[in-house]
């Protein structure tokens, strides 16, 4: 199982959809080389240099953390059921209530829409809160997401950082 990287009072708790098989094997978030999470995090100014997935615990030094909506590893997120997303949203809510990050950033609009029952949600800040935390939805950084190339993805991450 992939470890949550979380501590009380984070600035941002990033929430991925679910671990890919390589991430689960390595026990590292966003471990696939084509994933753009780590480059977007750096290019947006969240980290002073691009971290490698093996350095994931260094995020805590920057007031950042990572968890996943669904803990079960799969080859693609399409293998997950709506019920898994709904249960994941409930678990994420409890995590936010316990650790109180300023923002929970859900990295994948489909996961947010399905898990929280918000089919018309768009990228960016959301009107709801999770406990004391505001919710912000970011595009999925997977290399399979052709809608957002790295510059546009980094711009959305930057918009969150500067908000």
C-alpha positions as CSV (number, residue, x, y, z in Angstrom):
1,X,0.0,0.0,0.0
2,X,1.2,3.5,-0.8
3,X,1.9,5.7,2.3
4,X,0.0,8.9,2.8
5,X,2.5,11.8,3.1
6,X,0.6,13.9,5.6
7,X,1.1,16.0,8.7
8,X,-1.0,18.5,10.6
9,X,-1.5,22.0,9.1
10,X,-0.2,21.5,5.6
11,X,-0.6,24.3,3.1
12,X,-1.8,21.8,0.4
13,X,-2.6,18.1,0.6
14,X,-2.6,16.8,-3.0
15,X,-4.9,13.9,-3.6
16,X,-4.3,11.7,-6.6
17,X,-6.9,9.4,-8.1
18,X,-5.3,6.1,-7.2
19,X,-1.8,4.5,-7.4
20,X,-0.7,3.1,-10.7
21,X,1.0,-0.3,-10.6
22,X,4.5,1.1,-10.7
23,X,3.7,3.6,-7.9
24,X,2.4,0.7,-5.8
25,X,5.4,-1.5,-6.5
26,X,7.8,1.3,-5.6
27,X,5.7,2.8,-2.9
28,X,6.2,6.2,-4.5
29,X,3.4,8.6,-5.5
30,X,3.3,9.6,-9.2
31,X,6.2,7.2,-10.0
32,X,5.7,6.6,-13.7
33,X,8.3,8.5,-15.7
34,X,5.7,10.1,-18.0
35,X,3.7,11.5,-15.1
36,X,3.9,15.3,-14.9
37,X,3.1,15.8,-11.3
38,X,6.7,16.4,-10.1
39,X,7.6,18.7,-13.0
40,X,4.4,20.7,-12.6
41,X,4.9,21.0,-8.9
42,X,8.4,22.5,-9.5
43,X,7.5,24.7,-12.5
44,X,4.6,26.2,-10.5
45,X,6.9,27.2,-7.7
46,X,5.7,24.8,-5.0
47,X,9.3,23.3,-4.8
48,X,12.6,25.0,-5.4
49,X,13.8,22.0,-7.6
50,X,12.1,19.1,-9.2
51,X,11.8,16.3,-6.7
52,X,12.1,12.6,-7.7
53,X,9.3,10.3,-6.5
54,X,11.8,8.7,-4.2
55,X,12.1,12.1,-2.4
56,X,8.3,12.3,-1.8
57,X,8.7,12.8,2.0
58,X,10.6,16.0,1.4
59,X,7.3,17.5,0.4
60,X,6.5,17.9,4.1
61,X,9.4,20.4,4.4
62,X,7.5,22.6,2.0
63,X,4.1,22.3,3.8
64,X,2.8,19.8,1.1
65,X,1.5,16.3,1.3
66,X,0.0,13.6,-0.9
67,X,-2.7,11.0,-0.6
68,X,-5.0,9.2,-3.0
69,X,-8.8,9.2,-3.4
70,X,-8.7,5.4,-3.8
71,X,-6.0,3.2,-2.3
72,X,-6.3,0.3,-4.7
73,X,-3.6,0.2,-7.4
74,X,-4.8,-0.3,-11.0
75,X,-3.3,-0.1,-14.4
76,X,-5.8,2.7,-15.3
77,X,-8.3,4.7,-13.2
78,X,-11.0,3.4,-15.5
79,X,-10.9,0.2,-13.5
80,X,-12.3,1.9,-10.4
81,X,-15.9,1.8,-9.6
82,X,-18.1,4.8,-8.6
83,X,-18.5,3.3,-5.2
84,X,-14.8,3.3,-4.7
85,X,-14.7,7.0,-5.5
86,X,-17.6,7.7,-3.1
87,X,-15.9,5.8,-0.3
88,X,-12.6,7.5,-1.1
89,X,-14.3,10.9,-0.8
90,X,-15.5,9.9,2.7
91,X,-12.0,8.8,3.7
92,X,-10.5,12.0,2.3
93,X,-13.0,14.1,4.3
94,X,-12.0,12.4,7.5
95,X,-8.3,12.9,6.6
96,X,-8.9,16.6,6.0
97,X,-10.8,16.9,9.3
98,X,-8.0,15.2,11.2
99,X,-5.0,17.0,9.7
100,X,-6.6,20.3,8.6
101,X,-4.6,21.3,5.5
102,X,-5.4,24.7,4.2
103,X,-6.3,23.2,0.8
104,X,-7.1,19.7,-0.4
105,X,-6.1,19.7,-4.1
106,X,-7.8,16.8,-6.0
107,X,-5.6,16.0,-8.9
108,X,-8.1,14.7,-11.4
109,X,-11.5,16.3,-12.2
110,X,-13.2,13.0,-12.9
111,X,-12.3,11.7,-9.4
112,X,-13.7,14.8,-7.8
113,X,-16.9,14.7,-9.9
114,X,-17.6,11.1,-9.2
115,X,-16.5,10.9,-5.6
116,X,-18.3,14.1,-4.5
117,X,-21.3,13.9,-6.8
118,X,-20.4,17.1,-8.6
119,X,-20.8,16.2,-12.3
120,X,-20.5,19.8,-13.6
121,X,-17.4,20.7,-11.5
122,X,-14.6,22.6,-13.3
123,X,-10.9,23.0,-12.7
124,X,-10.1,25.4,-9.9
125,X,-11.6,26.3,-6.5
126,X,-14.8,24.6,-5.4
127,X,-17.6,26.1,-3.3
128,X,-17.5,23.2,-0.8
129,X,-15.1,22.6,2.0
130,X,-13.7,19.4,3.5
131,X,-13.8,20.0,7.3
132,X,-11.6,23.2,7.6
133,X,-10.0,22.8,4.2
134,X,-11.0,24.4,0.9
135,X,-11.1,22.2,-2.1
136,X,-9.3,22.9,-5.4
137,X,-9.4,20.6,-8.4
138,X,-6.4,20.3,-10.7
139,X,-6.1,18.5,-14.0
140,X,-4.8,14.9,-13.9
141,X,-1.0,15.0,-14.5
142,X,-0.9,11.7,-16.2
143,X,0.9,11.6,-19.5
144,X,-2.3,10.2,-20.9
145,X,-4.1,13.5,-20.3
146,X,-3.7,15.2,-23.6
147,X,-6.0,18.1,-22.7
148,X,-3.2,19.6,-20.5
149,X,0.4,19.7,-21.7
150,X,3.1,20.5,-19.1
151,X,3.0,24.3,-19.4
152,X,-0.8,24.5,-19.0
153,X,-0.7,22.0,-16.2
154,X,2.0,24.0,-14.4
155,X,-0.1,27.1,-14.9
156,X,-3.0,25.5,-13.0
157,X,-0.7,24.4,-10.2
158,X,0.6,28.0,-10.1
159,X,-2.9,29.4,-9.9
160,X,-3.5,27.3,-6.8
161,X,-0.1,28.3,-5.2
162,X,-0.8,32.0,-5.8
163,X,-4.4,31.9,-4.5
